[in-house]
Amino acid sequence: MIAVFGPTASGKTAVAEAVAAAVDGVVVSCDSMQCYAGVPILTNQPERETRLVGIWPLSYSGSVGEYQALAHATVDEIAESGQIAVVAGGTGLYLRAALAELHLPPAPRPGLRAEMEALHRQLGPVEAHRELARRDPDAAAALHPNDSRRVIRALELHAVGKTLTPERDRLWSKTTRLPSLVIGLEVGRDELSRRIGVRTAEMWERGGPDEARAVLAAGLSDQARQMIGLRETEQELERDEWIESVTVRTRQYARRQRIWMRKIPGLVTVDAERPSAATCDEILEMARAR
């Protein structure tokens, strides 16, 4: 496999598609929000066919374990056909799940997820995180209060005597199921910030708020509700306010992705401030050297 990871707006899609075209590969998404159907603008879904994009309805709360099973089956199918899987995205845990055999917590019992989502809504993000800290300090220490989806998952697991805290040796080891080249796209903070602003403005022009209003009316799981752009649309912000708020939240998310990138074992960074074709050429040189 070849994996391409990086913060949002670092050019992952263009680089991954260029690499796949050069090696007779197939792009596989490892983006938790791109798994949802009906939100191509808000989640910046690729226009070209990409595996594991739009596979879940917005009312569904998918898990890393479910994604892992789908990713492994997809990668194996691609390998068996004689092609190379190019795994690309910005959700660090989904990337590791696609690359490795992680021992993940079990799926929740029916109804428990809804109970924990209701508790989270009742308490709010900060108090819900404090409640998790009282119940499972190790899990709380590993999570940001704004990471609502995983806070809910941690509360859910504690209720059945489990913990979200992963087996660190498996999560952060260099072990992968198949020989893998793992690439991290490096873009300077100022340039990345500029790209995020430009892309957010384009999102508005393409009809991002209209897409958000449509999915909000249809009903969402709490997991899908974490999508950036929904909150701003609910608040009925005007154009400039909407763009500013979405840009700020996206930049905050990009900072967390950069932290993840430093943790991914075996990752090799490449300069992504140049045209995607040049970045692709460097990745191909590294792949051939292996």
BAFI-3210 file (N, C-alpha, C; in Angstrom, 3 decimals, decimal comma, padded with zeros to 6 digits):
// residues 290
n [1|2|3|4|5|6|7|8|9|10|11|12|13|14|15|16|17|18|19|20|21|22|23|24|25|26|27|28|29|30|31|32|33|34|35|36|37|38|39|40|41|42|43|44|45|46|47|48|49|50|51|52|53|54|55|56|57|58|59|60|61|62|63|64|65|66|67|68|69|70|71|72|73|74|75|76|77|78|79|80|81|82|83|84|85|86|87|88|89|90|91|92|93|94|95|96|97|98|99|100|101|102|103|104|105|106|107|108|109|110|111|112|113|114|115|116|117|118|119|120|121|122|123|124|125|126|127|128|129|130|131|132|133|134|135|136|137|138|139|140|141|142|143|144|145|146|147|148|149|150|151|152|153|154|155|156|157|158|159|160|161|162|163|164|165|166|167|168|169|170|171|172|173|174|175|176|177|178|179|180|181|182|183|184|185|186|187|188|189|190|191|192|193|194|195|196|197|198|199|200|201|202|203|204|205|206|207|208|209|210|211|212|213|214|215|216|217|218|219|220|221|222|223|224|225|226|227|228|229|230|231|232|233|234|235|236|237|238|239|240|241|242|243|244|245|246|247|248|249|250|251|252|253|254|255|256|257|258|259|260|261|262|263|264|265|266|267|268|269|270|271|272|273|274|275|276|277|278|279|280|281|282|283|284|285|286|287|288|289|290]
n.u [000,830|000,281|000,179|-001,339|-001,266|-002,390|-002,963|-006,187|-006,812|-004,229|-003,749|-004,194|-006,020|-005,492|-002,791|-002,905|-004,550|-002,925|-000,735|-002,027|-002,813|-000,332|000,683|-001,093|-003,164|-005,700|-007,673|-008,363|-010,441|-009,645|-011,146|-013,162|-015,511|-016,012|-017,050|-019,752|-022,797|-024,254|-023,114|-021,171|-020,009|-019,585|-017,834|-015,816|-015,600|-013,935|-014,048|-013,499|-013,883|-013,701|-012,863|-014,801|-016,110|-018,978|-020,481|-022,107|-025,333|-026,479|-027,772|-026,535|-024,271|-021,184|-018,416|-014,894|-014,063|-015,904|-015,236|-012,590|-012,888|-014,150|-012,199|-009,984|-011,034|-011,474|-008,885|-007,596|-009,025|-008,297|-005,520|-005,529|-006,414|-004,215|-003,525|-002,556|-003,335|-004,067|-004,181|-005,850|-006,323|-007,475|-008,059|-006,595|-006,832|-008,426|-006,729|-004,667|-006,228|-006,834|-004,327|-003,230|-003,701|-005,713|-006,605|-009,612|-012,112|-015,259|-018,374|-021,173|-023,925|-027,333|-029,068|-027,525|-025,714|-027,429|-028,344|-025,995|-025,404|-027,586|-027,034|-024,682|-025,614|-027,250|-025,464|-023,508|-020,416|-018,109|-018,819|-019,540|-017,093|-015,804|-017,342|-016,632|-013,966|-014,266|-015,251|-013,555|-010,526|-008,114|-008,967|-010,236|-008,063|-006,800|-008,379|-009,772|-012,047|-013,740|-013,864|-016,335|-017,531|-015,799|-015,675|-018,275|-018,224|-016,324|-017,650|-019,724|-018,391|-017,318|-019,622|-020,121|-018,075|-015,650|-012,855|-011,851|-009,231|-006,557|-004,577|-001,501|000,938|000,198|-001,214|000,695|002,836|005,111|004,064|002,327|-000,368|000,189|003,090|003,990|004,165|004,211|003,110|003,410|001,945|003,459|002,805|003,418|002,405|001,251|000,690|-001,033|-003,127|-003,991|-004,882|-007,005|-008,793|-009,375|-010,548|-012,789|-014,301|-014,878|-016,446|-018,760|-019,644|-020,209|-022,467|-022,529|-023,928|-026,608|-026,544|-026,009|-028,356|-030,205|-029,390|-029,551|-032,282|-033,026|-032,207|-029,741|-027,055|-025,336|-022,646|-022,330|-023,158|-020,998|-019,761|-018,053|-019,471|-022,152|-023,086|-022,710|-024,504|-026,936|-026,985|-027,646|-025,867|-024,573|-022,959|-020,114|-019,673|-020,243|-018,258|-015,970|-016,294|-016,368|-013,856|-012,128|-012,730|-011,958|-009,233|-008,464|-009,023|-007,180|-004,806|-004,959|-004,793|-002,193|-000,799|-001,500|-000,169|002,484|002,595|002,143|003,469|006,489|006,029|006,822|007,680|006,803|007,320|004,545|003,892|004,281|003,432|001,086|001,938|004,724|005,095|003,982|005,864|008,129|007,187|006,808|009,459|010,482|008,924|009,791|012,409|012,118]
n.v [-001,197|002,316|005,105|008,237|010,915|013,876|017,284|018,928|020,477|020,221|019,049|016,339|014,766|015,385|014,617|011,880|010,866|011,359|009,702|007,198|007,037|006,804|004,353|002,385|002,235|002,242|004,581|004,792|006,013|007,386|008,948|010,073|011,606|011,691|009,241|009,486|009,739|012,084|014,544|015,945|018,491|019,703|017,871|017,800|015,819|013,652|014,111|012,129|008,560|006,984|004,648|003,676|006,068|007,927|005,796|005,394|006,207|009,445|009,274|007,353|006,032|005,332|003,118|002,906|000,283|-000,910|000,493|-000,391|-003,132|-002,908|-001,458|-003,221|-005,376|-004,074|-003,166|-005,662|-006,786|-005,068|-005,559|-008,277|-008,076|-007,269|-004,641|-001,514|-000,294|002,995|004,648|007,345|010,298|012,265|011,438|010,299|007,926|006,321|005,956|004,408|002,203|001,248|000,480|-001,291|-004,120|-003,487|-003,928|-003,385|-001,762|-003,404|-003,361|-001,303|-002,228|-002,509|000,558|001,760|003,619|005,715|006,513|007,548|009,582|011,240|011,926|013,360|015,553|016,694|017,445|018,922|019,634|020,256|019,596|016,956|015,835|016,197|014,487|012,075|012,059|011,589|009,017|007,477|008,178|007,810|007,527|010,000|011,712|011,308|012,488|015,338|017,816|018,777|016,729|015,262|012,913|010,777|011,083|010,433|007,763|006,762|007,061|005,335|002,862|002,653|002,237|-000,419|-001,664|-001,431|000,209|003,076|003,592|002,830|-000,095|000,802|-000,091|-001,457|000,478|002,469|001,165|000,118|-001,840|-003,185|-004,511|-005,109|-004,571|-001,209|002,191|005,109|008,315|011,709|014,794|017,862|021,136|024,550|026,535|029,109|029,027|026,843|027,828|029,888|028,396|026,988|029,073|029,954|027,635|027,355|029,607|028,915|026,709|027,886|029,238|027,110|026,108|025,130|025,839|025,363|022,626|021,810|022,650|020,924|018,362|018,666|018,896|016,353|014,692|013,611|011,543|011,835|011,625|012,275|014,867|016,293|017,375|019,961|023,093|022,614|023,570|026,330|026,840|026,230|028,328|030,343|032,145|034,978|035,365|036,229|035,871|033,169|031,998|032,861|031,642|028,887|028,657|029,207|027,051|024,935|025,399|024,914|022,206|021,294|021,766|019,789|017,557|017,786|017,235|014,540|013,595|013,698|011,571|009,204|006,088|005,406|007,247|009,303|012,551|014,828|017,634|019,594|022,015|022,604|021,997|019,301|017,241|017,268|016,576|014,045|012,765|012,627|010,900|008,582|008,009|007,306|005,045|003,322|002,959|001,241]
n.w [000,000|-000,523|001,468|001,986|003,975|005,684|006,808|006,477|003,343|002,428|000,045|-000,392|-001,928|-004,666|-004,857|-004,136|-006,179|-008,386|-007,796|-007,790|-010,478|-011,681|-010,803|-011,446|-009,563|-006,923|-005,283|-001,844|000,605|003,802|005,577|008,087|007,870|005,161|004,752|004,832|003,002|000,692|001,284|-000,378|-000,735|001,818|002,983|001,202|-000,840|-003,154|-006,725|-008,561|-008,803|-005,698|-003,266|-000,401|000,108|000,910|002,036|004,221|005,612|006,731|009,127|010,540|012,975|012,565|013,336|014,223|014,164|012,380|010,075|009,802|009,137|006,635|005,235|005,244|003,754|001,332|000,580|000,365|-001,745|-003,825|-003,912|-004,612|-007,193|-008,486|-008,354|-006,733|-003,559|-002,720|000,013|001,341|003,269|006,113|008,687|011,415|013,041|011,461|009,303|010,504|011,145|008,613|007,724|009,617|011,877|014,176|017,584|018,516|020,610|021,440|019,523|020,539|022,758|021,583|021,597|023,604|022,566|021,780|024,303|025,471|023,677|024,176|026,821|026,438|024,944|026,855|028,913|027,574|025,729|027,408|030,111|029,685|029,024|031,464|033,012|031,834|032,626|035,336|035,261|033,551|033,701|032,191|029,528|029,180|029,428|027,054|025,172|023,509|024,750|022,722|020,932|020,357|019,344|020,017|022,762|023,466|022,634|024,444|026,904|026,467|026,241|028,811|030,235|029,794|030,994|029,621|027,937|026,053|025,668|023,672|022,711|023,050|022,026|019,735|018,303|017,829|016,722|014,075|012,599|009,844|007,849|005,180|003,087|003,320|002,283|003,938|003,705|004,661|004,076|003,968|004,719|005,095|007,947|007,443|004,695|004,623|006,148|004,465|002,240|003,386|003,940|001,321|000,259|001,890|001,225|-001,409|-000,888|000,159|-002,158|-003,829|-002,715|-000,092|002,395|001,582|001,116|003,715|005,064|003,904|004,776|007,520|007,862|007,231|009,274|011,556|012,796|015,963|015,512|012,758|012,965|013,811|011,687|010,075|009,397|009,637|012,137|011,803|009,785|010,999|012,760|011,120|009,869|008,100|004,841|005,070|007,816|008,092|006,488|007,870|010,423|009,775|008,595|010,782|012,528|010,890|010,616|013,247|013,407|011,518|012,888|014,852|013,211|012,277|014,600|014,900|012,643|013,369|015,081|013,714|012,997|011,204|009,211|006,430|005,664|003,038|000,886|000,239|-000,825|-003,405|-006,920|-007,314|-008,988|-008,821|-006,137|-006,231|-007,923|-006,243|-004,264|-005,774|-006,459|-003,950|-003,478|-005,512|-004,703|-002,628]
ca.u [000,000|000,848|-000,754|-001,098|-001,955|-002,033|-004,066|-007,138|-006,328|-002,817|-003,666|-004,168|-006,786|-004,773|-001,569|-003,283|-005,040|-001,770|000,016|-002,812|-002,750|001,017|001,034|-002,271|-003,712|-007,081|-007,674|-009,270|-010,530|-009,601|-011,692|-014,370|-016,685|-016,284|-017,823|-021,178|-023,387|-025,090|-022,424|-019,929|-019,403|-019,134|-016,723|-014,829|-015,435|-013,296|-014,943|-013,221|-014,327|-012,822|-013,501|-015,206|-016,699|-020,430|-020,942|-023,046|-026,329|-026,174|-028,406|-025,790|-023,048|-020,221|-017,309|-013,587|-014,034|-016,625|-014,421|-011,429|-013,278|-014,393|-010,935|-009,170|-011,629|-011,269|-007,460|-007,286|-009,628|-007,453|-004,259|-005,774|-006,606|-002,921|-003,352|-002,041|-004,246|-003,516|-005,071|-005,650|-007,306|-006,947|-008,470|-005,451|-007,180|-008,914|-005,543|-004,041|-007,131|-006,698|-002,990|-002,821|-004,717|-005,876|-007,545|-010,494|-013,201|-016,414|-019,514|-022,054|-025,213|-028,376|-029,672|-026,582|-025,172|-028,435|-028,358|-024,807|-025,566|-028,530|-026,299|-023,739|-026,385|-027,753|-024,370|-022,656|-019,090|-017,158|-019,261|-019,495|-015,694|-015,528|-017,990|-015,767|-012,767|-014,624|-015,496|-012,412|-009,523|-007,140|-009,611|-010,453|-006,773|-006,394|-009,366|-010,109|-013,488|-014,492|-013,944|-017,578|-017,821|-015,013|-016,091|-019,486|-017,800|-015,650|-018,699|-020,456|-017,574|-017,224|-020,895|-020,112|-016,858|-014,516|-012,238|-011,450|-007,778|-006,100|-003,323|-000,590|001,984|-000,362|-001,600|001,837|003,923|005,285|003,503|001,199|-000,819|000,891|004,183|003,359|004,894|003,287|003,553|002,740|002,095|003,875|002,517|003,652|001,198|000,642|000,136|-002,185|-004,202|-004,499|-005,631|-008,264|-009,673|-009,819|-011,456|-014,047|-015,060|-015,380|-017,509|-019,969|-020,089|-020,728|-023,743|-022,351|-025,035|-027,811|-026,344|-026,136|-029,766|-030,897|-029,084|-030,077|-033,716|-033,227|-031,873|-028,335|-026,503|-024,449|-021,341|-022,385|-023,404|-019,717|-019,281|-017,874|-020,363|-023,534|-023,391|-022,783|-025,736|-028,023|-026,968|-028,105|-024,867|-024,433|-021,843|-018,785|-019,597|-020,203|-016,924|-015,005|-016,454|-015,949|-012,408|-011,486|-012,879|-011,168|-007,827|-008,271|-008,987|-005,909|-003,756|-005,035|-004,299|-000,730|-000,345|-001,627|000,838|003,755|002,515|001,975|004,769|007,037|005,600|007,863|007,060|007,245|006,877|003,318|003,613|004,555|002,377|000,875|002,712|006,085|004,994|003,768|007,128|008,994|006,619|007,093|010,881|010,641|008,301|010,676|013,621|011,797]
ca.v [000,000|003,644|005,912|009,678|011,573|015,276|018,125|019,366|021,473|020,002|018,521|014,876|014,160|015,530|013,808|010,464|010,524|011,330|008,485|006,044|007,000|006,413|002,976|001,544|002,042|002,619|005,404|004,372|007,108|007,134|010,173|009,638|012,341|011,327|007,991|009,798|010,077|013,268|015,763|016,077|019,821|019,918|016,979|017,899|014,483|013,687|013,959|010,833|007,423|006,671|003,629|003,988|007,402|007,888|004,424|005,367|007,287|010,451|008,898|006,218|006,289|004,282|002,967|002,611|-001,154|-001,175|001,014|-001,254|-004,334|-002,513|-001,063|-004,405|-006,113|-003,294|-003,220|-007,025|-006,954|-004,329|-006,285|-009,522|-007,760|-006,887|-003,200|-000,994|000,579|004,275|005,055|008,783|010,966|013,050|010,929|009,487|006,597|005,565|005,555|003,275|001,059|000,714|-000,073|-002,304|-004,948|-002,936|-004,604|-002,280|-002,096|-004,008|-002,510|-001,128|-002,905|-001,668|001,580|002,422|004,802|006,782|006,990|008,360|010,793|012,095|012,452|014,363|016,745|017,279|018,037|019,784|019,037|020,414|018,799|015,541|015,419|016,083|013,257|010,980|012,075|010,938|007,585|006,822|009,247|007,578|007,839|011,449|012,378|011,130|013,100|016,762|017,957|019,012|015,489|014,739|011,542|009,810|011,196|009,609|006,361|006,395|006,910|004,126|001,699|002,572|001,697|-001,893|-002,155|-001,385|001,519|003,489|003,681|001,758|-000,780|001,753|-000,741|-001,787|001,686|003,275|000,350|000,250|-003,034|-003,018|-005,785|-005,256|-003,597|000,098|003,448|006,061|009,667|012,846|016,009|018,983|022,473|025,553|026,978|030,258|028,591|025,983|028,716|030,567|027,417|026,694|030,210|029,928|026,510|027,611|030,547|028,133|025,862|028,716|029,514|025,866|025,778|024,400|026,032|024,688|021,202|021,638|022,753|019,721|017,204|018,942|018,608|014,914|013,984|013,220|010,958|012,772|011,545|013,067|016,257|016,950|017,906|021,413|023,787|022,418|024,487|027,680|026,938|026,298|029,663|031,264|033,190|035,549|034,823|036,480|035,248|031,717|031,659|033,088|030,625|027,586|028,727|029,099|025,673|024,051|025,577|024,206|020,777|021,043|021,677|018,453|016,595|017,886|016,495|013,134|013,249|013,468|010,326|008,023|005,412|005,137|008,252|010,119|013,793|015,401|019,009|019,653|023,391|022,675|021,306|017,907|016,338|017,192|015,791|012,661|012,217|012,280|009,708|007,442|007,689|006,583|003,732|002,488|002,654|000,153]
ca.w [000,000|-000,354|002,250|001,906|005,085|005,854|007,280|005,476|002,374|002,090|-001,311|-000,359|-003,022|-005,931|-004,807|-004,142|-007,516|-009,284|-007,481|-008,261|-011,942|-012,095|-010,395|-011,657|-008,223|-006,604|-004,082|-000,779|001,567|005,256|006,149|008,799|007,415|003,772|004,751|004,783|001,711|000,622|001,717|-001,154|-000,596|003,195|003,308|000,126|-001,414|-004,472|-007,866|-009,178|-007,989|-004,573|-002,439|000,970|000,181|000,816|002,294|005,352|005,659|007,747|010,386|011,088|013,739|012,246|014,277|013,637|013,909|011,134|008,977|009,642|008,408|005,244|004,627|004,994|002,641|000,112|000,243|-000,079|-003,068|-004,763|-004,033|-005,339|-008,610|-009,027|-008,272|-005,463|-002,829|-002,280|001,101|001,495|004,114|007,211|009,995|011,782|013,527|010,302|008,545|011,192|011,026|007,258|007,528|010,596|012,524|015,514|018,472|018,869|021,526|020,774|019,181|021,699|022,737|020,994|022,446|024,500|021,892|021,866|025,686|025,703|022,877|024,907|027,979|025,941|024,595|028,101|029,680|026,764|025,523|028,519|031,248|029,303|029,149|032,905|033,471|031,389|033,478|036,598|035,038|032,912|033,595|031,120|028,256|029,125|029,230|025,659|024,287|023,645|025,020|021,489|020,153|020,932|018,910|020,785|024,168|023,564|022,529|025,686|027,916|026,089|026,591|030,272|030,737|029,692|031,621|028,707|027,837|024,721|025,615|022,781|023,000|022,437|021,250|018,429|017,593|017,429|016,182|012,628|011,963|008,920|007,281|003,914|002,964|003,135|002,313|004,559|003,373|005,287|003,273|004,809|004,204|006,128|008,632|006,766|003,414|004,887|006,583|003,268|001,443|004,077|003,703|-000,078|000,044|002,584|000,382|-002,542|-000,355|000,196|-003,523|-004,411|-002,096|001,161|003,337|001,078|001,385|005,157|005,438|003,434|005,621|008,858|007,836|007,059|010,508|011,609|014,015|016,647|014,859|011,527|013,327|014,067|010,416|010,083|008,485|010,050|013,235|011,255|009,005|011,973|013,361|010,066|009,690|006,766|004,073|005,633|009,150|007,882|005,984|008,940|011,457|009,229|008,405|012,093|013,019|010,033|010,989|014,511|013,071|010,833|013,917|015,467|012,225|012,248|015,778|014,536|011,643|014,063|015,848|012,862|012,898|009,885|008,239|005,807|005,202|001,772|000,659|-000,560|-001,220|-004,838|-007,672|-006,878|-009,845|-008,281|-004,899|-006,676|-008,435|-005,113|-003,625|-006,646|-006,318|-002,688|-003,642|-006,350|-003,919|-001,713]
c.u [000,864|-000,205|-000,351|-001,945|-001,533|-003,213|-004,982|-006,550|-004,847|-002,642|-003,667|-004,853|-006,016|-003,524|-001,910|-003,763|-003,901|-000,934|-000,724|-002,754|-001,401|001,327|-000,088|-002,896|-005,153|-007,047|-008,751|-009,275|-010,380|-009,996|-013,042|-015,626|-017,016|-016,998|-019,317|-021,620|-024,165|-024,432|-021,115|-019,234|-018,807|-017,932|-015,670|-014,546|-014,835|-014,304|-014,725|-013,619|-013,265|-013,548|-013,721|-015,597|-018,210|-021,040|-021,978|-024,081|-026,012|-026,796|-027,615|-024,562|-022,082|-019,097|-016,010|-013,489|-014,743|-015,828|-013,234|-011,766|-013,497|-013,085|-010,067|-009,714|-011,373|-009,819|-007,083|-007,839|-008,781|-006,140|-004,423|-005,982|-005,303|-002,657|-002,828|-003,091|-003,504|-004,508|-004,813|-006,734|-006,634|-007,421|-007,431|-005,796|-007,720|-007,740|-004,882|-004,906|-007,028|-005,373|-002,707|-004,005|-004,844|-006,878|-008,438|-011,580|-014,414|-017,486|-020,449|-023,311|-026,264|-028,950|-028,696|-026,005|-026,143|-028,485|-027,176|-024,845|-026,509|-027,855|-025,355|-024,460|-026,863|-026,651|-023,614|-021,244|-018,165|-017,552|-019,248|-018,071|-015,306|-016,155|-017,174|-014,525|-013,046|-014,749|-014,258|-011,324|-008,543|-007,725|-009,809|-009,156|-006,321|-007,294|-009,527|-011,609|-014,325|-014,592|-015,164|-017,824|-017,075|-015,299|-017,336|-019,127|-017,131|-016,649|-019,465|-019,688|-017,455|-018,486|-020,951|-018,784|-015,644|-013,926|-011,849|-009,943|-007,219|-004,882|-002,233|000,489|001,487|-000,664|-000,386|003,025|004,016|004,675|002,324|000,857|-000,081|002,078|003,622|004,374|003,907|003,853|002,737|002,993|002,357|003,623|002,711|002,359|000,497|-000,009|-001,089|-003,381|-004,826|-005,364|-006,988|-009,258|-010,235|-010,840|-012,798|-014,916|-015,655|-016,532|-018,828|-020,522|-020,686|-022,052|-023,634|-023,482|-026,331|-027,723|-026,533|-027,594|-030,537|-030,636|-029,564|-031,564|-033,990|-032,953|-030,478|-028,027|-025,620|-023,062|-021,319|-022,545|-022,106|-019,139|-019,187|-018,760|-021,821|-023,931|-023,584|-024,066|-026,945|-028,128|-027,406|-027,151|-024,878|-023,128|-020,492|-018,613|-019,491|-018,807|-015,884|-015,087|-015,985|-014,433|-011,672|-011,552|-012,043|-009,687|-007,522|-008,176|-007,656|-004,758|-003,767|-004,526|-002,778|-000,116|-000,400|-000,489|002,185|003,770|002,530|003,336|005,195|006,698|006,788|007,210|007,650|006,644|005,650|002,930|003,891|003,424|002,295|001,683|004,134|006,104|004,818|005,072|008,058|008,503|006,930|008,559|011,125|010,071|009,188|011,923|013,389|011,693]
c.v [001,246|004,459|007,373|010,355|013,029|016,062|018,522|020,508|021,329|019,404|017,012|014,244|014,212|014,663|012,322|010,032|010,462|010,070|007,254|005,915|006,479|004,948|001,980|001,197|002,473|003,401|004,921|005,480|006,609|008,415|009,843|010,351|012,040|009,986|008,257|010,213|011,382|014,559|015,969|017,417|019,989|019,062|016,931|016,532|014,573|013,468|012,624|009,707|007,068|005,692|004,152|005,456|007,259|006,525|004,332|006,464|008,222|010,143|007,835|006,687|005,141|004,244|002,703|001,127|-001,517|-000,684|000,087|-002,499|-004,021|-002,175|-002,273|-005,211|-005,396|-003,356|-004,605|-007,286|-006,266|-005,065|-007,567|-009,289|-007,330|-005,398|-002,800|-000,083|001,835|004,832|006,516|009,395|011,675|012,620|009,909|008,077|005,722|005,117|004,349|002,023|000,427|-000,013|-001,294|-003,104|-004,463|-003,759|-003,528|-002,717|-002,632|-002,981|-002,414|-001,980|-001,961|-000,677|002,342|003,683|005,978|007,364|007,917|009,648|011,770|012,717|013,560|015,660|017,467|018,039|019,101|019,220|019,100|019,542|017,308|015,007|015,287|014,824|012,042|010,906|011,430|009,430|006,852|007,874|009,062|007,925|009,342|012,193|012,310|011,867|014,589|016,878|018,170|017,785|014,712|013,280|010,527|009,908|010,342|008,134|005,895|006,204|005,612|002,868|001,540|001,949|000,182|-002,467|-002,198|000,022|001,798|003,511|002,529|001,033|000,015|001,072|-001,129|-000,526|002,431|002,443|000,566|-000,933|-002,676|-004,371|-006,110|-004,291|-002,236|001,230|004,493|007,474|010,697|014,097|017,201|020,303|023,459|026,106|028,121|029,846|027,713|026,823|029,434|029,617|027,107|027,825|030,221|028,814|026,728|028,578|029,817|027,231|026,629|028,906|028,285|025,444|024,969|024,598|025,364|023,188|020,926|021,694|021,492|018,538|017,416|018,624|017,115|014,130|013,409|012,458|012,003|012,765|012,405|014,553|017,005|017,595|019,427|022,044|023,651|023,420|025,907|027,884|027,014|027,685|030,750|032,445|033,701|035,065|035,002|035,841|033,739|031,287|031,804|031,991|029,262|027,554|028,539|027,660|024,698|024,179|024,884|022,704|020,423|020,950|020,304|017,393|016,615|017,173|015,000|012,720|012,967|012,139|009,078|007,361|005,200|006,170|009,077|011,375|014,232|016,798|019,003|021,088|023,623|021,996|019,834|016,922|016,176|016,385|014,316|012,033|011,815|011,019|008,468|007,031|006,902|005,173|002,801|002,070|001,512|-001,168]
c.w [000,000|000,386|002,166|002,975|005,135|006,365|006,138|004,647|002,046|000,701|-001,403|-001,580|-004,327|-005,962|-004,897|-005,530|-008,524|-009,067|-008,019|-009,768|-012,423|-011,810|-010,668|-010,315|-008,104|-005,301|-003,120|000,276|003,002|005,965|006,785|008,326|005,952|003,664|004,567|003,383|001,806|001,040|000,935|-000,990|000,797|003,552|002,210|-000,503|-002,813|-005,593|-008,569|-008,224|-006,948|-003,668|-001,026|001,160|000,033|001,085|003,411|005,218|006,818|009,105|011,141|011,864|013,493|013,256|013,527|013,294|012,619|009,940|008,727|008,834|006,924|004,536|004,313|003,817|001,316|-000,345|-000,276|-001,473|-004,136|-004,996|-004,841|-006,827|-009,276|-009,009|-006,892|-004,833|-002,398|-001,257|001,413|002,362|005,270|008,585|010,449|012,207|012,392|009,425|009,190|011,089|009,647|007,073|008,390|011,108|013,960|016,309|019,082|019,841|020,777|020,433|020,392|021,604|022,161|022,005|023,317|023,865|022,007|023,278|025,957|024,874|023,574|026,126|027,555|025,579|025,850|028,850|028,888|026,705|026,733|029,706|030,934|029,409|030,620|033,484|033,058|032,262|034,823|036,426|034,512|032,680|032,443|029,757|028,107|028,844|027,771|024,679|024,567|023,908|023,757|020,595|020,640|020,581|019,765|022,274|024,394|023,531|023,829|026,822|027,703|026,504|028,103|030,847|030,665|030,199|030,720|028,706|026,406|024,564|024,798|023,312|022,298|021,595|019,861|017,636|017,052|016,963|014,677|011,870|011,072|008,320|005,986|003,893|002,572|003,170|002,809|004,417|004,142|004,469|004,194|004,093|005,345|006,695|007,897|005,449|003,616|005,313|005,388|002,433|002,072|003,844|002,297|-000,288|000,728|001,792|-000,825|-002,103|-000,288|-001,215|-004,184|-003,794|-000,830|002,154|002,882|001,339|002,874|005,598|005,041|004,357|007,053|008,938|007,772|008,339|010,464|012,883|014,680|016,013|013,603|011,842|013,640|012,818|010,468|009,016|008,867|011,134|012,717|010,455|009,923|012,601|012,376|009,896|008,249|006,132|004,771|006,999|009,026|007,453|007,090|010,000|010,981|009,043|009,727|012,607|012,185|010,339|012,311|014,273|012,397|011,830|014,573|014,495|012,151|013,456|015,502|013,597|012,291|014,814|014,970|012,637|011,451|008,832|007,753|005,250|003,867|001,631|-000,243|-000,891|-002,705|-005,599|-007,293|-007,714|-009,320|-006,986|-005,236|-007,145|-007,299|-004,406|-004,458|-006,568|-005,040|-002,799|-004,444|-005,575|-002,954|-002,441]
res [m|i|a|v|f|g|p|t|a|s|g|k|t|a|v|a|e|a|v|a|a|a|v|d|g|v|v|v|s|c|d|s|m|q|c|y|a|g|v|p|i|l|t|n|q|p|e|r|e|t|r|l|v|g|i|w|p|l|s|y|s|g|s|v|g|e|y|q|a|l|a|h|a|t|v|d|e|i|a|e|s|g|q|i|a|v|v|a|g|g|t|g|l|y|l|r|a|a|l|a|e|l|h|l|p|p|a|p|r|p|g|l|r|a|e|m|e|a|l|h|r|q|l|g|p|v|e|a|h|r|e|l|a|r|r|d|p|d|a|a|a|a|l|h|p|n|d|s|r|r|v|i|r|a|l|e|l|h|a|v|g|k|t|l|t|p|e|r|d|r|l|w|s|k|t|t|r|l|p|s|l|v|i|g|l|e|v|g|r|d|e|l|s|r|r|i|g|v|r|t|a|e|m|w|e|r|g|g|p|d|e|a|r|a|v|l|a|a|g|l|s|d|q|a|r|q|m|i|g|l|r|e|t|e|q|e|l|e|r|d|e|w|i|e|s|v|t|v|r|t|r|q|y|a|r|r|q|r|i|w|m|r|k|i|p|g|l|v|t|v|d|a|e|r|p|s|a|a|t|c|d|e|i|l|e|m|a|r|a|r]
***
